[in-house]
Amino acid sequence: MTKITSLPADDATCGWYHLSKGRKVQPPHLGNTSARWAIVGAGFTGVAVARQLALNFPNDHIALIEAQEVGLGSSGRNAGFAIDLPHDIGADDYIGDIGIAKTTMKLNLFGQNSLKELVDQFNIDCQMKHCGKYQAAVEPRGIAVLDAYRNGLDKLGQPYAVIDADELPEHIGTRFYRKALFTPGTSLIQPSALVKGLADSLPANVTLYENTPITDVEYGDKVVLSHRNGSITANSLVLSNNAFGMHFGFLKGRMLPVFTYGSLTRPMSEDEQNALGGKPFWGTIPADPFGTTVRRTPDNRLLIRNSFSFNPDGKSNNKYAARFVKQHRESFERRFPMLPNMNFEYTWGGALALSRNHEGYFGKLASNVYGVLCCNGLGVTRGTATGKLMADWLAGQENELIDFLLKSPGPCANPPQPLLSMGVNLNLKWGQYKAGIEA
Ligand SMILES: Cc1cc2nc3c(=O)[nH]c(=O)nc-3n(C[C@H](O)[C@H](O)[C@H](O)COP(=O)(O)OP(=O)(O)OC[C@H]3O[C@@H](n4cnc5c(N)ncnc54)[C@H](O)[C@@H]3O)c2cc1C
């Protein structure tokens, strides 16, 4: 029996969750049930596994188990960029090996297109806009990243536009940045609304159990997943619970639960919208990976996302959000001096599962246990794609993308604690310091 020693505990202050439509939360699991397939984790990855398994095996019963409410976990609390392009922060030009970059792009587009089709098919109201993204810089380091990224995009044959400082206000209002690269292929979403909508449109042979944290697991011919009110016995288990997969006994110490933080303002008044100027909605990611992500949402709020903490147990910790809201305020004031009275209505944190070699996990963890884990901060499209492909692989399919994922070495090993925490914390501090005013 494996005891799950840490359970998800996200804060209750995520703006996307509160601003998306309320829904009927599915009841927790009670008693003892059997299912052909059990999936733990109902974020973008888990709902994609569940939907595709249900389509591939229409006569099988699939149990999708979520510790919290759908839309409250990381999938509902991210910045909402469904990115098409490879984003290899380990490579100087963000593109790296051209063969890998081309396949990564196919994977991302596969995820992005799947999301778009589902949004259209089920009429999911999630503010999806295929409006591209800006990658913007102000520090010399950031400008150098943009120049390198341009070369990478040329190598990949992908379109972009260079936007200089004097033109940027027409796009995003602020005069803060010195340069940006616009790439047209990214979609922006309201993440909590999207993942809720996806969970509410699953096929009939999926049963979703919310507020059902799995506390014990017994591996054998069948897998028994226990919780405080009963158990689910499954022929096969798919883990799609990101860094919490480590607590189920796999990839121990290889995934790093790093939290990052977001704040969302109240809606701008018409005067404030005029004072800001620019397009009605847009998204900007930082050239420096430790910098600030900014969005103007279709409902006229501004999002600031920056700051990191290493929370080895994967749980949120209120002390960080209280500390980082000050950083959000400073980042906001640097960018939007024309909006002096905008308060943040919401501030929250959320977990990324990072690996030092930027590799995720896709494959077989034990004889009847499979994993799609370690999002590396890009789970909106990537989680959707890999979840769907996992279900196809389990149905015996083979293709270029499945092959690519199976060949990945997976997340690399890390030094033991306390060295690990010391190293990660130092890295995060140094990275944020180097980002300068881009943070
Ligand atoms: C502030 C922020 C901004 C981000 N911005 C972006 C972005 O713009 N674009 C992008 O692509 N990505 C972004 N990310 C990353 C993105 O949110 C993740 O990559 C994505 O959520 C991963 O999806 P997932 O389904 O694999 O995992 P998760 O969303 O983490 O879902 C796993 C689920 O497993 C559940 N679980 C864990 N343990 C158990 C258990 N014992 N029993 C039952 N259930 C369990 C959890 O409650 C959780 O809901 C951002 C993340 C944050 C925090």
Ligand as a Chemical Component Dictionary entry (heavy atoms), coordinates in Angstrom:
data_LIG
# 
_chem_comp.id                   LIG 
_chem_comp.type                 NON-POLYMER 
_chem_comp.pdbx_formal_charge   0 
_chem_comp.three_letter_code    LIG 
# 
loop_
_chem_comp_atom.comp_id 
_chem_comp_atom.atom_id 
_chem_comp_atom.alt_atom_id 
_chem_comp_atom.type_symbol 
_chem_comp_atom.charge 
_chem_comp_atom.model_Cartn_x 
_chem_comp_atom.model_Cartn_y 
_chem_comp_atom.model_Cartn_z 
_chem_comp_atom.pdbx_ordinal 
LIG C1  C1  C 0 0.036  31.242 -12.678 1  
LIG C2  C2  C 0 0.275  30.197 -13.763 2  
LIG C3  C3  C 0 0.380  30.602 -15.090 3  
LIG C4  C4  C 0 0.542  29.629 -16.086 4  
LIG N1  N1  N 0 0.439  30.018 -17.393 5  
LIG C5  C5  C 0 0.355  29.089 -18.379 6  
LIG C6  C6  C 0 0.035  29.462 -19.702 7  
LIG O1  O1  O 0 -0.203 30.630 -20.000 8  
LIG N2  N2  N 0 -0.013 28.490 -20.660 9  
LIG C7  C7  C 0 0.209  27.157 -20.359 10 
LIG O2  O2  O 0 0.166  26.317 -21.254 11 
LIG N3  N3  N 0 0.462  26.788 -19.076 12 
LIG C8  C8  C 0 0.521  27.693 -18.085 13 
LIG N4  N4  N 0 0.731  27.313 -16.787 14 
LIG C9  C9  C 0 0.912  25.883 -16.520 15 
LIG C10 C10 C 0 -0.410 25.105 -16.613 16 
LIG O3  O3  O 0 -1.326 25.599 -15.680 17 
LIG C11 C11 C 0 -0.138 23.633 -16.331 18 
LIG O4  O4  O 0 0.829  23.209 -17.266 19 
LIG C12 C12 C 0 -1.395 22.795 -16.489 20 
LIG O5  O5  O 0 -2.320 23.136 -15.518 21 
LIG C13 C13 C 0 -1.044 21.312 -16.349 22 
LIG O6  O6  O 0 -2.245 20.593 -16.504 23 
LIG P1  P1  P 0 -2.393 19.143 -15.914 24 
LIG O7  O7  O 0 -3.771 18.691 -16.205 25 
LIG O8  O8  O 0 -1.280 18.285 -16.407 26 
LIG O9  O9  O 0 -2.145 19.288 -14.348 27 
LIG P2  P2  P 0 -3.013 20.081 -13.255 28 
LIG O10 O10 O 0 -3.741 21.197 -13.846 29 
LIG O11 O11 O 0 -2.061 20.348 -12.137 30 
LIG O12 O12 O 0 -4.079 18.995 -12.810 31 
LIG C14 C14 C 0 -3.739 17.917 -11.954 32 
LIG C15 C15 C 0 -4.911 17.667 -11.039 33 
LIG O13 O13 O 0 -4.605 16.522 -10.231 34 
LIG C16 C16 C 0 -5.298 16.655 -9.021  35 
LIG N5  N5  N 0 -4.693 15.741 -8.021  36 
LIG C17 C17 C 0 -3.433 15.746 -7.540  37 
LIG N6  N6  N 0 -3.276 14.781 -6.602  38 
LIG C18 C18 C 0 -4.470 14.140 -6.496  39 
LIG C19 C19 C 0 -4.942 13.085 -5.668  40 
LIG N7  N7  N 0 -4.171 12.496 -4.715  41 
LIG N8  N8  N 0 -6.231 12.664 -5.834  42 
LIG C20 C20 C 0 -7.039 13.230 -6.777  43 
LIG N9  N9  N 0 -6.639 14.274 -7.559  44 
LIG C21 C21 C 0 -5.363 14.728 -7.417  45 
LIG C22 C22 C 0 -5.089 18.143 -8.672  46 
LIG O14 O14 O 0 -6.073 18.626 -7.785  47 
LIG C23 C23 C 0 -5.156 18.813 -10.053 48 
LIG O15 O15 O 0 -6.413 19.396 -10.320 49 
LIG C24 C24 C 0 0.654  28.249 -15.753 50 
LIG C25 C25 C 0 0.568  27.864 -14.415 51 
LIG C26 C26 C 0 0.377  28.812 -13.432 52 
LIG C27 C27 C 0 0.270  28.363 -12.000 53 
# 
loop_
_chem_comp_bond.comp_id 
_chem_comp_bond.atom_id_1 
_chem_comp_bond.atom_id_2 
_chem_comp_bond.value_order 
_chem_comp_bond.pdbx_ordinal 
LIG C1  C2  SING 1  
LIG C2  C3  SING 2  
LIG C2  C26 DOUB 3  
LIG C3  C4  DOUB 4  
LIG C4  N1  SING 5  
LIG C4  C24 SING 6  
LIG N1  C5  DOUB 7  
LIG C5  C6  SING 8  
LIG C5  C8  SING 9  
LIG C6  O1  DOUB 10 
LIG C6  N2  SING 11 
LIG N2  C7  SING 12 
LIG C7  O2  DOUB 13 
LIG C7  N3  SING 14 
LIG N3  C8  DOUB 15 
LIG C8  N4  SING 16 
LIG N4  C9  SING 17 
LIG N4  C24 SING 18 
LIG C9  C10 SING 19 
LIG C10 O3  SING 20 
LIG C10 C11 SING 21 
LIG C11 O4  SING 22 
LIG C11 C12 SING 23 
LIG C12 O5  SING 24 
LIG C12 C13 SING 25 
LIG C13 O6  SING 26 
LIG O6  P1  SING 27 
LIG P1  O7  DOUB 28 
LIG P1  O8  SING 29 
LIG P1  O9  SING 30 
LIG O9  P2  SING 31 
LIG P2  O10 DOUB 32 
LIG P2  O11 SING 33 
LIG P2  O12 SING 34 
LIG O12 C14 SING 35 
LIG C14 C15 SING 36 
LIG C15 O13 SING 37 
LIG C15 C23 SING 38 
LIG O13 C16 SING 39 
LIG C16 N5  SING 40 
LIG C16 C22 SING 41 
LIG N5  C17 SING 42 
LIG N5  C21 SING 43 
LIG C17 N6  DOUB 44 
LIG N6  C18 SING 45 
LIG C18 C19 SING 46 
LIG C18 C21 DOUB 47 
LIG C19 N7  SING 48 
LIG C19 N8  DOUB 49 
LIG N8  C20 SING 50 
LIG C20 N9  DOUB 51 
LIG N9  C21 SING 52 
LIG C22 O14 SING 53 
LIG C22 C23 SING 54 
LIG C23 O15 SING 55 
LIG C24 C25 DOUB 56 
LIG C25 C26 SING 57 
LIG C26 C27 SING 58 
# 
